[in-house]
Amino acid sequence: MAEKQLTDTRVKNAKAKGKLYYLTDGGGLRLRVRTTGVKTWLFRFRIGGAENTVSLGPYPDISLAGARKKAAEYRGLLLVGKSPARQKKKEKQQRAAIELDTFGAVRREWIKVNQSTWSQSHLERNTGLLRRVLSELENIPIAELTDRDLLPALRAYYENGAKESARRARQIASQIFVFARETRGIKTNPALLLADSPYLKKPQVTNFSALPKKQVGDLMAALRREGKTQKLDIKTRCALLLLLYTGLRDGSLRGASWGEIDLKDKIWNIPSERMKRRRPHAVPLPTQAVDILNTLHDHTFSSDASYIFASNTKTGFMAENTLRLGLHRLGFKVTAHGMRSLITDVLNEEEFSRDAIERQLDHVERNNVRSAYLRTDFMNKRREMMQWFANWSDEQERAMACVSSMQVKS
């Protein structure tokens, strides 16, 4: 008696029973229904006198029509003496190979190979850009990608106002394709083909200037404001004040953990892996910075490994744009990095030691010969210098308040 073929309705309505059972469609195809209700398509066949079974996948992921199509394909293999089980294994290996060669897989491998030479901020910037701009390419085999795949994603980001970020994402993607050429043998670099794209032109540079000296008092007052008029949370305010009191790069500051802070000796010891120059950096803490860290301690300390500026982000600490956007919310159209320019200008005007200033900011000595012999870290001079600068910054706030009071009285 011929087997009665299944229907979509019968497959859909097949319910779990007290024991496992099968619904047969014919031609070796059948549906297994477990006691849990899980349904799986199976193809049963004989080859070399032995009975074998391969799974075609779960229902409803694989429809009745899809299961029949796959079963027909396997019956065709049997006609020419090939094993469906071996074919399935080959297909599985091919899928695994494709997954290893997707843009996302190559991107992760490229990051893993290079991250030991990057600072934390550089790692964060690269991974963040790729995640935001090129995430839709993650599951595509990298060898299949063309410039027509990259351009829409880059162009959308560019035209949304993030021009430099889009251009930077193209540059990073180009490095990933170079890596794929070396590790996967791909022949082209579609990101390189877009280097001169008219849709990704270099925008006219309008850099935000560093905070002017005359606005330091206004910024200090804005950061210390309390109550409903304060637009920033306490961590952002403290971070901006610490940038001013230490001269640290914002990436080094945002990713700091409590184990780096020695409040007793008033020093901040940053390990080499978190510094742009890949060398450890010790920063003296003026009294004002110690007070801020004591305030933050109650908010974010749980262990030495906990982040000072802990946040619900992928990294676990304050996001890259938080400080810049915080300054903008307060009305200061400057960058967080511009704090370092302000510090440099003020300290040089006051004729502090150039060597102490450069070491405080972790700048590289351009004279190689001098650099080889200049081994001191100028810690005593730097401690005195940064305490002076912290006091000067506070004085700007008091001077601003005094001027405002006089103007009100007049």
C-alpha positions in Angstrom: 0.0 0.0 0.0 1.4 3.4 -1.0 2.3 5.8 1.8 0.0 8.7 2.2 1.8 12.0 1.8 1.7 14.6 4.5 0.0 17.9 4.3 1.0 21.3 5.8 -2.0 21.2 8.1 -1.2 17.7 9.4 2.4 18.6 10.1 1.4 21.8 11.8 -1.1 20.1 14.0 1.0 17.1 15.0 1.0 17.1 18.9 3.3 15.6 21.4 2.3 12.2 22.8 3.4 9.9 25.6 6.2 8.6 23.4 8.2 9.6 20.3 6.5 8.9 17.0 7.0 9.5 13.2 4.8 10.8 10.4 5.8 9.4 7.0 5.7 11.4 3.8 7.2 8.8 1.5 10.4 8.4 -0.4 12.4 8.2 2.8 11.2 11.5 4.2 9.5 11.5 7.6 8.8 13.8 10.5 9.9 12.9 14.0 7.8 14.2 16.9 9.4 14.0 20.4 7.5 13.9 23.7 8.5 17.5 24.2 6.8 18.5 21.0 10.0 19.2 19.0 9.6 18.2 15.4 12.5 17.3 13.1 12.7 16.2 9.5 14.6 13.0 8.8 15.7 11.3 5.6 16.0 7.5 5.8 18.0 5.6 3.1 20.0 2.5 2.4 23.5 2.4 0.9 25.8 -0.6 0.8 23.0 -2.7 2.4 23.0 -0.6 5.6 20.2 1.6 6.7 21.1 5.3 7.5 19.3 8.4 8.6 20.3 12.1 8.3 18.5 15.1 9.8 17.2 17.7 7.4 16.5 20.2 10.2 13.7 21.3 12.5 10.2 22.2 11.7 9.0 24.9 11.2 12.4 26.3 10.3 12.3 23.8 7.4 8.9 23.6 5.8 7.3 20.5 4.3 8.2 21.8 0.8 11.8 22.5 1.9 12.1 19.0 3.4 10.8 17.4 0.2 13.2 19.4 -1.9 16.2 18.3 0.2 15.0 14.7 0.3 14.7 14.7 -3.5 18.3 16.1 -3.7 19.5 13.2 -1.5 17.6 10.6 -3.6 19.5 12.0 -6.6 22.8 11.4 -4.9 21.8 7.8 -4.1 21.1 7.2 -7.8 24.8 7.9 -8.6 26.1 6.0 -5.6 26.8 8.9 -3.3 26.0 9.0 0.4 23.6 11.8 1.7 25.3 11.5 5.1 28.7 12.3 3.5 27.1 15.2 1.5 25.6 16.6 4.7 29.0 16.5 6.5 30.6 18.3 3.5 27.9 21.0 3.5 28.4 21.5 7.3 32.1 21.9 6.7 31.5 24.4 3.9 29.1 26.4 6.2 31.7 26.4 9.0 34.4 27.6 6.5 32.1 30.4 5.3 31.4 31.5 8.9 35.2 31.7 9.5 35.6 33.9 6.4 32.8 36.4 7.0 33.7 40.0 7.4 32.7 39.8 11.1 35.0 36.8 11.7 37.9 38.4 10.0 37.3 41.7 11.8 37.4 39.9 15.2 40.6 38.1 14.3 42.2 41.3 13.0 41.4 43.1 16.3 42.7 40.1 18.4 46.0 40.2 16.5 46.5 44.0 16.8 44.9 45.0 20.2 48.0 44.3 22.2 49.7 47.2 20.4 46.7 49.6 20.8 45.8 51.8 23.7 42.4 51.2 25.3 41.0 54.3 23.7 42.2 53.2 20.2 40.7 49.8 20.6 37.4 51.3 21.8 37.4 53.8 18.9 38.1 51.1 16.2 35.6 48.5 17.5 32.9 51.2 18.1 33.2 52.6 14.6 33.0 49.2 13.0 30.0 48.2 15.1 28.2 51.4 14.3 29.0 51.8 10.6 29.5 48.4 9.1 27.5 46.0 11.3 25.2 45.0 8.4 28.2 43.4 6.7 29.1 41.1 9.6 27.7 37.9 8.2 28.7 38.3 4.6 31.8 36.3 3.3 34.6 38.8 3.0 35.6 37.5 -0.4 32.2 38.4 -1.8 32.1 42.0 -0.6 32.5 44.7 -3.2 32.7 48.5 -3.0 29.0 48.6 -3.8 28.3 46.7 -0.5 30.5 49.1 1.5 29.5 52.4 0.0 25.8 52.5 1.1 26.7 51.9 4.8 29.6 54.4 4.7 27.6 57.0 2.8 24.6 56.8 5.1 26.8 57.5 8.1 28.7 60.3 6.2 25.4 62.0 5.1 24.1 61.8 8.7 26.8 64.2 9.7 29.5 61.9 10.9 31.8 62.6 8.0 35.2 61.9 9.6 33.8 58.8 11.3 32.7 57.4 8.0 36.0 58.1 6.4 37.8 56.6 9.4 35.6 53.5 9.2 36.6 53.1 5.5 40.3 53.3 6.5 39.8 50.6 9.2 37.9 48.4 6.7 40.8 48.7 4.3 43.2 47.4 6.9 40.9 44.5 7.5 40.8 43.6 3.8 44.6 43.8 3.7 44.6 41.3 6.7 42.1 39.1 4.8 44.4 39.1 1.7 47.2 37.7 3.9 45.1 35.2 5.9 42.3 34.3 3.5 43.9 34.9 0.1 41.3 37.4 -1.1 42.3 39.3 -4.3 40.7 42.7 -3.9 40.3 45.5 -1.4 37.0 47.2 -2.0 37.5 49.7 0.8 40.7 50.9 -0.9 38.7 51.5 -4.1 36.5 54.0 -2.2 39.5 56.1 -1.0 38.7 58.8 -3.6 34.9 58.4 -3.7 33.1 61.6 -4.4 30.6 60.5 -1.8 33.2 60.4 1.0 35.0 63.7 0.4 37.2 65.0 3.2 35.1 67.6 4.9 36.3 71.1 5.5 38.0 71.0 8.9 36.3 73.2 11.6 38.1 72.1 14.7 36.7 73.1 18.0 39.3 75.3 19.7 40.7 74.5 23.1 38.9 76.1 26.0 40.1 79.8 26.1 41.7 81.0 29.4 38.9 83.5 29.9 36.3 80.8 29.9 37.9 78.6 32.6 36.1 80.4 35.4 32.7 79.9 33.6 33.4 76.2 33.1 34.4 75.7 36.7 31.2 77.4 37.9 29.1 75.4 35.5 30.6 72.1 36.7 30.1 73.0 40.4 26.5 74.1 40.0 24.1 72.0 42.0 20.3 71.3 41.8 18.0 71.4 38.9 20.2 73.9 36.9 23.0 71.2 36.7 22.8 69.5 33.3 25.4 66.8 33.9 25.6 63.8 36.2 28.2 63.6 38.9 30.5 61.2 37.1 30.7 63.4 34.0 31.3 66.5 36.0 34.1 64.9 38.0 35.7 63.5 34.9 35.8 66.9 33.3 37.4 68.4 36.4 39.9 65.6 36.6 40.9 66.3 33.0 41.6 69.8 33.9 43.5 68.9 37.1 45.7 66.2 35.6 46.1 66.8 31.8 45.3 63.1 31.1 43.9 62.1 27.7 40.2 61.4 28.0 40.6 57.8 26.9 43.2 57.1 29.7 40.9 58.8 32.2 37.6 57.2 31.2 39.0 53.6 31.4 40.7 54.0 34.8 40.2 51.5 37.6 40.4 52.2 41.3 43.6 50.1 41.7 45.5 52.7 39.8 44.8 55.4 42.4 47.1 55.9 45.4 45.2 58.5 47.4 47.7 58.4 50.3 50.7 59.4 48.1 48.5 61.5 45.8 49.5 59.7 42.6 47.7 58.0 39.7 49.7 55.1 38.2 48.4 54.2 34.7 49.7 50.9 33.2 51.3 50.9 29.8 48.5 49.0 28.0 46.2 51.9 28.7 48.5 54.6 27.4 48.8 55.9 23.8 52.6 55.7 24.0 52.5 52.1 25.5 54.5 53.1 28.5 53.4 53.4 32.1 52.5 56.9 33.2 52.5 58.3 36.8 50.4 61.5 37.3 50.7 63.6 40.5 47.3 64.5 42.0 46.7 68.0 43.3 44.6 68.3 46.4 41.5 69.2 44.3 41.8 65.9 42.3 42.1 63.9 45.5 38.9 65.5 46.8 37.1 64.6 43.6 38.3 61.0 43.7 37.2 60.7 47.3 33.7 61.9 46.2 33.6 59.4 43.4 34.8 56.6 45.7 31.4 56.4 47.3 29.6 56.1 44.0 31.7 53.6 42.0 34.2 51.7 44.2 33.5 48.1 44.8 37.0 46.7 44.4 40.4 47.8 43.0 39.3 46.3 39.7 36.1 48.4 39.4 36.1 51.3 37.0 36.2 54.8 38.4 33.8 55.9 35.7 31.7 52.7 35.6 28.8 52.8 33.1 26.4 50.5 31.4 28.3 50.4 28.1 29.9 47.5 26.3 33.3 48.4 27.8 31.9 48.9 31.3 33.1 52.4 31.6 32.2 55.9 30.3 31.6 56.1 26.5 34.0 57.9 24.2 31.8 60.9 23.4 30.4 61.6 26.9 32.9 64.3 27.9 32.8 66.2 24.6 29.0 66.1 24.6 29.0 67.2 28.2 31.0 70.2 27.4 28.6 71.1 24.6 25.6 70.7 26.8 27.1 73.3 29.2 27.6 75.7 26.2 31.3 75.2 25.6 31.9 74.2 22.0 35.3 72.6 22.6 36.7 69.1 22.8 37.8 67.3 25.9 41.2 66.9 24.3 41.4 70.7 24.1 41.9 70.7 27.9 45.5 69.6 27.2 46.1 72.5 24.9 44.8 74.9 27.6 47.1 73.4 30.2 50.1 73.6 27.8 49.4 77.3 27.0 48.9 78.4 30.6 51.9 76.5 32.0 54.2 77.7 29.3 53.1 81.3 29.8 54.0 80.9 33.4 57.4 79.6 32.4 57.2 76.2 34.1 59.7 73.7 32.9 59.1 72.6 29.4 60.3 69.1 30.2 58.0 68.8 33.2 55.0 70.0 31.0 55.8 67.5 28.2 56.2 64.6 30.7 53.0 65.5 32.5 51.1 65.3 29.1 53.0 62.1 28.1 54.4 63.7 25.0 57.3 62.1 23.1 60.6 64.0 23.1 61.3 64.7 19.5 65.0 64.9 19.9 66.0 61.2 19.9 69.4 61.8 21.5 68.0 63.9 24.2 65.2 61.4 24.8 67.7 58.6 25.4 69.4 60.5 28.2 66.3 62.2 29.7 65.3 59.4 32.1 63.8 61.5 35.0 60.0 61.8 35.3 60.3 65.3 36.9 57.8 64.2 39.5 58.5 66.8 42.2 58.4 69.6 39.6 55.2 68.2 38.1 53.5 67.9 41.5 54.2 71.5 42.3 53.2 72.6 38.8 49.9 70.8 38.7 49.0 72.0 42.2 49.6 75.5 40.9 47.5 74.9 37.9 44.6 73.5 40.0 44.7 76.5 42.3 44.8 78.8 39.2 41.7 77.1 37.8 39.8 77.6 41.0 40.9 81.2 41.2 39.4 81.8 37.7 36.0 80.7 39.1 36.3 83.0 42.1 37.4 85.9 39.9 34.5 85.3 37.6 32.1 85.3 40.6 33.5 88.5 41.9 33.1 90.3 38.5 29.5 89.0 38.3 28.8 90.4 41.8 30.2 93.8 40.9 28.1 94.0 37.7 24.9 93.1 39.6 25.6 95.9 42.2 26.3 98.5 39.6 
